[in-house]
Amino acid sequence: MPETHPDGFVPGAAVTKYTGVYNADGGLVGEARYVIGHLFGTAECALCDITHSPVRRKPEWNRMVTRLGVPIVVLHRNELDEQLRAAASGVDLPVVFAHRTDGSIDVALTAAELADLAGSVDRFERALTSSSADR
């Protein structure tokens, strides 16, 4: 049986997909609430800053997704299925999860790590790749 670490990670379980979870709700009302909150300094999402400019998705994000070699999906916190809701329970948002070949889901990048990237897609890619290599 493979060795299991306290966080549930099993060495050798490769990443099959990443899911980023925004610290914002989707839909017209949720997005409007976030934009207004962001303007007034009451809403913040470091993952939003990485994936989007003030008006649209960053072209460099789209290029990074293509280059990554592993699918990456981004969802709003109100768009999570039961499995992702369970994984996100007690985890600060935003967050990026790694889905692994053994069926496990673990945190690839925390809210604090995403904030440290200061909106940079290049730094995000390096951090995500490094995070996967560490496992």
C-alpha positions as CSV (number, residue, x, y, z in Angstrom):
1,M,0.0,0.0,0.0
2,P,1.4,3.5,-0.9
3,E,2.6,5.8,1.9
4,T,-0.1,8.4,2.9
5,H,0.8,11.8,4.3
6,P,-1.3,13.5,7.0
7,D,-3.0,15.8,4.5
8,G,-4.2,12.7,2.5
9,F,-1.7,13.0,-0.3
10,V,-0.5,9.7,-1.8
11,P,3.0,10.0,-3.4
12,G,2.8,9.2,-7.1
13,A,-0.8,10.3,-7.6
14,A,-0.4,12.6,-10.6
15,V,-2.5,15.7,-11.1
16,T,-5.3,15.2,-13.7
17,K,-7.0,18.6,-13.4
18,Y,-6.9,21.8,-11.4
19,T,-9.9,23.7,-10.1
20,G,-9.6,27.3,-9.1
21,V,-12.3,28.7,-6.8
22,Y,-13.0,32.4,-6.8
23,N,-13.9,34.2,-3.6
24,A,-17.0,35.5,-5.4
25,D,-20.4,34.3,-6.5
26,G,-21.2,33.8,-10.2
27,G,-24.2,35.1,-12.1
28,L,-25.1,38.6,-12.9
29,V,-25.9,39.6,-9.3
30,G,-22.9,37.9,-7.8
31,E,-20.5,39.4,-10.3
32,A,-22.0,42.9,-9.9
33,R,-21.7,42.6,-6.2
34,Y,-18.1,41.6,-6.5
35,V,-17.2,44.5,-8.9
36,I,-18.9,47.1,-6.6
37,G,-17.3,45.6,-3.5
38,H,-13.9,45.5,-5.3
39,L,-14.3,49.2,-6.2
40,F,-15.1,50.1,-2.6
41,G,-12.5,47.8,-1.1
42,T,-15.0,45.4,0.6
43,A,-14.4,42.4,-1.8
44,E,-11.2,40.9,-2.8
45,C,-10.2,37.8,-4.8
46,A,-6.5,37.2,-5.7
47,L,-7.5,34.5,-8.2
48,C,-9.8,37.1,-10.0
49,D,-6.8,39.4,-10.2
50,I,-4.8,36.7,-11.8
51,T,-7.3,35.6,-14.4
52,H,-9.0,38.9,-15.3
53,S,-8.1,42.5,-16.1
54,P,-10.7,45.0,-15.0
55,V,-12.8,44.4,-18.1
56,R,-12.1,40.8,-19.4
57,R,-10.2,37.6,-19.0
58,K,-6.4,38.2,-19.5
59,P,-5.1,36.9,-22.8
60,E,-2.0,35.7,-21.0
61,W,-4.2,33.5,-18.8
62,N,-5.7,31.8,-21.9
63,R,-2.2,31.2,-23.2
64,M,-1.1,29.7,-19.9
65,V,-4.1,27.4,-19.7
66,T,-3.2,26.1,-23.2
67,R,0.4,25.7,-22.3
68,L,-0.1,24.0,-18.9
69,G,-0.8,20.5,-20.2
70,V,-3.3,19.8,-17.5
71,P,-6.9,21.1,-17.6
72,I,-7.7,24.0,-15.3
73,V,-11.2,25.1,-14.6
74,V,-12.2,28.2,-12.6
75,L,-15.5,28.3,-10.7
76,H,-17.3,30.8,-8.5
77,R,-17.9,29.7,-4.9
78,N,-21.6,29.2,-5.6
79,E,-20.9,26.8,-8.6
80,L,-19.2,24.0,-6.7
81,D,-20.4,20.4,-6.8
82,E,-20.7,18.4,-3.6
83,Q,-17.2,17.0,-3.8
84,L,-15.6,20.4,-4.3
85,R,-17.8,22.0,-1.6
86,A,-16.5,19.3,0.8
87,A,-12.9,20.0,-0.2
88,A,-13.4,23.8,0.2
89,S,-15.1,23.4,3.6
90,G,-12.9,25.3,6.1
91,V,-10.5,26.5,3.4
92,D,-10.0,30.2,2.8
93,L,-11.0,31.3,-0.7
94,P,-9.8,31.8,-3.3
95,V,-8.0,28.5,-3.7
96,V,-6.7,26.2,-6.4
97,F,-7.3,22.4,-5.9
98,A,-5.4,19.6,-7.6
99,H,-7.4,16.6,-8.6
100,R,-5.3,13.4,-8.6
101,T,-5.3,10.0,-10.3
102,D,-6.2,8.3,-7.0
103,G,-9.4,10.4,-6.8
104,S,-8.1,12.7,-4.1
105,I,-8.4,16.5,-4.1
106,D,-5.9,18.6,-2.3
107,V,-5.0,22.2,-2.1
108,A,-2.4,23.2,-4.7
109,L,-2.3,27.0,-3.9
110,T,-3.8,28.6,-0.9
111,A,-5.4,32.0,-0.6
112,A,-2.3,33.5,0.9
113,E,-0.1,32.0,-1.9
114,L,-2.4,33.4,-4.5
115,A,-2.3,36.8,-2.9
116,D,1.5,36.7,-2.9
117,L,1.4,36.4,-6.8
118,A,0.1,39.9,-7.0
119,G,-2.1,39.3,-10.1
120,S,0.7,37.8,-12.2
121,V,-0.2,34.9,-14.6
122,D,3.5,34.1,-15.0
123,R,4.0,33.8,-11.3
124,F,0.8,31.8,-11.0
125,E,2.1,29.3,-13.6
126,R,5.5,28.9,-11.8
127,A,3.8,28.5,-8.4
128,L,1.3,25.9,-9.7
129,T,4.0,23.9,-11.5
130,S,6.3,24.1,-8.5
131,S,3.4,23.0,-6.2
132,S,2.8,19.9,-8.3
133,A,6.5,19.1,-8.4
134,D,6.7,19.3,-4.6
135,R,4.2,16.5,-4.4
